């Protein structure tokens, strides 16, 4: 038996080139098939000459004796270039290999308690069939046709699983003006932000779109630490609409033209779950729109074409793959999102699994009886994970709903301002009960402790009405959750997903004038949740264009304040892989590297469990394998195999 030993740069000859249409195909060169040596030609042996014998004497007639079988004529010598004999029997096919691929000489972090580490992985088809030491795996699973790949000491982890995100929105964020502050971006002050908007407004997309749009603005991280207004954005343009989206995704700032197009005037009334900012002592809008008011203005934006929106999904998918994810999430998905993703799935465009949480208020009516997708299986890599809704905003823009007021109120607000709810108690309970009744897992965004009280009340009411149905609810955000609320969620069987990067990004503002030192030290208390045994997930901050799992890990491992809330590196890695798989109900096929699970693996340049927190950002994703096939290869070695 023979099997060529290949380096991480070598790739399987039979390759579907479109598998790498999203990322770095140039680095993935194919290896030419080795020529098969010709079979030696053996000259035929001449037949012996007959020997004369005396004639026999006459005798009585006897039955005829069957003649001895005649030896077949020797085959003619093969002549180069001669056509094959059409009557020749076809050669027997080689036996199927014991395994298709064996990865060896790696630092494998399995996250499987039965075998925490390994050196080699054997893959057959879409699944892992064995994990262990290199010599043992090669001896048992290598055969003719097995491709053996030397990882040269690279680290292998389970493919990262998104706990909460919006893959299609990532694509949109990449084409807007980038307004993130250091270290994620370069916008340090108001003048720098306005300059970035003016520069973007001169580009082709702005000219075609008709609007100037910026993404990632966070006033708490600007040098001036003041919110922008429509007056600031009017300096960019007075005759064309200008809109910037806050890092939280819950607030926008619009110029005068954008407000005009949206029909927002001094006579406009705040919508339920949102506010229209006003100049102090006046009813005149100042351009700042929170919650439902921001959503209403976003609805006035020119609609992208189907092809453009499909391109946004592709771009978002590319970013997820580049960062090592093999399962993505589309949270708060609208009916339009559902239709677009279904089309992408049917066209075979999804290279990773996408689980979506449909927005229950807008998309719930189209889910029941939907024949293309369901909650228990993927169809062309698309699956319904559950339904979702939001109960408040975030603390960074003072839209989280608290039981105790913020340190300082926003301009024009009362002294004891504590944010505001995104829904009434009745609406929250009705939505949760509908989810329980239909068998849908529910994921709810709530950050203020008052909103979390509302969430707990809603799921308790839903469970009381449908006691036999355990829905494993998910609370997303939980920035100011209290200990008594953690105990209540433990009892309810709920999970939590935190975005730990928000603390590091906004700590000065949180401590100085938003929450104060004590509440800031307990901001997103992942350690307290973990100590109670609550399934605790981590997700990337939505203000960041690149969903880096290592940035998330670093923020959870080393906090600027509240050291008692830090996670151990292994727990942080599980919160990005195994525990999200458990929340999705997919832990039997994903989240760890073990026999019988899908071959969803990510190849890294270094071991994240052995890397200091401040160096985690230097780890590179060098390859991503989804169900045994390469879907991304990095520029410094590529993914080792493609099938």
Secondary structure by P-SEA (a helix, b strand, c coil): cbbbbbcccccccccccccccccccccccccccccccccbbbbbbbbbbbbbbcccccccccccccccccccccccccccccccccccccccccccccccbbbccccccccccccccccbbbbccccccccccaaaaaaccccccbbbbccccccccccbbbccccaaaaaaaaaccccccccccccccaaaaaaaaaaaaacaaaaaacbbbbcccccccccccccccaaaaaaacccbbbbbbcccccbbbbcaaaaaaacccccccccccbbbbbccccccccccccaaaaaaaaaacccccaaaaaaaaaaaaaaaaaacccbbbbccccaaaaaaaaaaaaaccccbbbbbbccccccccccccccccccccccccbbbccccccccccccccccccccccccccccccccccccccccaaaaaaaaaaaaaabbbbbbbbccaaaaaaaaaaaaaaaaaccccccbbbbcccccccaaaaaaaaaabbbbbbccccccccaaaaacccccaaaaaaccaaaaaaaaccbbbbbcccccccccaaaaaaaaacccccccccccaaaaaaaacaaaaaaacccccccccccccccbbbbbccccccccccccccccccccccccccccccccccccccc
